[in-house]
Amino acid sequence: MARRLPGDPPTLSGYTYVRALGTGGFADVHLYEQSMPRRTIAVKVLLPDAVDGELRAAFLQETTMLAQLSTHPSVLTMYEAGIAPDGRPYLVTEYCPDNYGDRSRGGALGVPEVLGVGIAVGSVLETAHRAGVLHRDIKPANVLVTAYGKPVLADFGIAATVSRAESDESVGISVPWSAPEVLSGASRGGVATELWSFGAMLYALLTGRSPFEQPGGDNAREAIADRIRGRKAPRPIERQDVPAALLDLIAACLDRDPSRRPASMLDALRELQRAELELQLRPSTLEIPGDTATELSRVLAAAAAAERDAPAAAAPVRSRRRRPAATETGPDDRTSIRTLDRRPPRRRPLRWLVAAAGALLAAGVVTAVVLSIPRGVPAVDRLHAEPADGAVQFSWDPAADDARYQVRVDGEPAVQQDTTGYRAEASAGDRVCATVAVILADGRLGEPSQAQCARAGQDR
């Protein structure tokens, strides 16, 4: 289908039309030059056919959402909104010469850049979620790049409040970036669906394609929707430079079961910071009101604990856990998004982490970072593994009041939970191993237990 041409630009007092920038579902974007103050700006204007009804309401809603979030450094800057002489609503924003939809289609991006984009966008989304607002159209094309190379989130045109999302009948859908429960009609949107879209965006930035796009295959809208609703997993990310924490996060976000995704965007941001630490990068600041120092302290403290006692030659158990037969796929469609034969990153001494925290303080990024090794975090010392029908059942004794647990099964993303049991489904005879670490109420993460293994029993 041929892409439609942009409509006529509106005549706006104080602005000189330059050229068309692009077209969307119900609006065009044009480049203008503002006379006072003199600068280049972008004008988004509603199409004539959409001046009345729901699309007009959505457009006006976007101006409100942008205004509410306008002080966030990773939100597109809005200058003005109004009604043109021909009756069309318009929105004046900063001009961004590029977007990550175009950038990612040009080829896979570097991991540090992807982490930076993820933390910037995730910080906006966590801020919006705390205000009770869902974006509902998270995708690379809606992450613009400013003239200074900074990513900013745009296009709040189909945003909604959390309370209104479940009853909203007019949900716009970008198929490659929509969670399976949205495409099936089971959900109108929520934090869990935002996390799925967020994971799909990260996947695309690392691979140059959306998770269920097939190179050389049928990538029509309905074909991709069928694959998302189906049982097959996206193709693995076959890059050796991607840290395990990032792969685990993407796999968790893209889980078909919403309850197995991260509990919040903040949890996802913590994992992105951990990925930065795996690459021995300085952790990025979380641009969330009131949480910067606290969250950075937690992730650095957890990394310090891991650095303290982890055996130098320790390697992960490499037995391969298989999915139940109902979700088994071919070799190109494994559920796990892990690269194989990954070598553990070379660790630097703890003093590197102290230096990184010092640099953050010197730069005035945070007001306080307490980089102390978390003493007194209990460990799970009695982890049991027992065969079960088509699974291995893991259990352990409670470690502390109000403690949570991080369970890691070989070949799978880490799972956080409150209970002291975990069932890992597997084919009969498969060897499954797991470790469990304690998470205290203050966010400190203890050392993982000794791995325990068992073979799955026969499914009756």
Secondary structure as GFF3:
##gff-version 3
##sequence-region A 1 460
A	DSSP	beta_strand	15	23	.	.	.	ID=ss1
A	DSSP	beta_strand	27	35	.	.	.	ID=ss2
A	DSSP	beta_strand	38	46	.	.	.	ID=ss3
A	DSSP	three_ten_helix	48	50	.	.	.	ID=ss4
A	DSSP	alpha_helix	54	68	.	.	.	ID=ss5
A	DSSP	beta_strand	78	83	.	.	.	ID=ss6
A	DSSP	beta_strand	89	94	.	.	.	ID=ss7
A	DSSP	beta_strand	98	99	.	.	.	ID=ss8
A	DSSP	alpha_helix	100	105	.	.	.	ID=ss9
A	DSSP	alpha_helix	111	130	.	.	.	ID=ss10
A	DSSP	beta_strand	133	134	.	.	.	ID=ss11
A	DSSP	three_ten_helix	140	142	.	.	.	ID=ss12
A	DSSP	beta_strand	143	145	.	.	.	ID=ss13
A	DSSP	beta_strand	151	153	.	.	.	ID=ss14
A	DSSP	beta_strand	160	161	.	.	.	ID=ss15
A	DSSP	alpha_helix	162	165	.	.	.	ID=ss16
A	DSSP	three_ten_helix	175	177	.	.	.	ID=ss17
A	DSSP	alpha_helix	180	183	.	.	.	ID=ss18
A	DSSP	alpha_helix	191	207	.	.	.	ID=ss19
A	DSSP	alpha_helix	221	229	.	.	.	ID=ss20
A	DSSP	alpha_helix	244	253	.	.	.	ID=ss21
A	DSSP	three_ten_helix	258	260	.	.	.	ID=ss22
A	DSSP	alpha_helix	265	278	.	.	.	ID=ss23
A	DSSP	alpha_helix	292	309	.	.	.	ID=ss24
A	DSSP	three_ten_helix	325	327	.	.	.	ID=ss25
A	DSSP	alpha_helix	350	362	.	.	.	ID=ss26
A	DSSP	beta_strand	383	388	.	.	.	ID=ss27
A	DSSP	beta_strand	391	396	.	.	.	ID=ss28
A	DSSP	beta_strand	404	409	.	.	.	ID=ss29
A	DSSP	beta_strand	415	417	.	.	.	ID=ss30
A	DSSP	beta_strand	421	425	.	.	.	ID=ss31
A	DSSP	beta_strand	431	439	.	.	.	ID=ss32
A	DSSP	beta_strand	452	455	.	.	.	ID=ss33
###
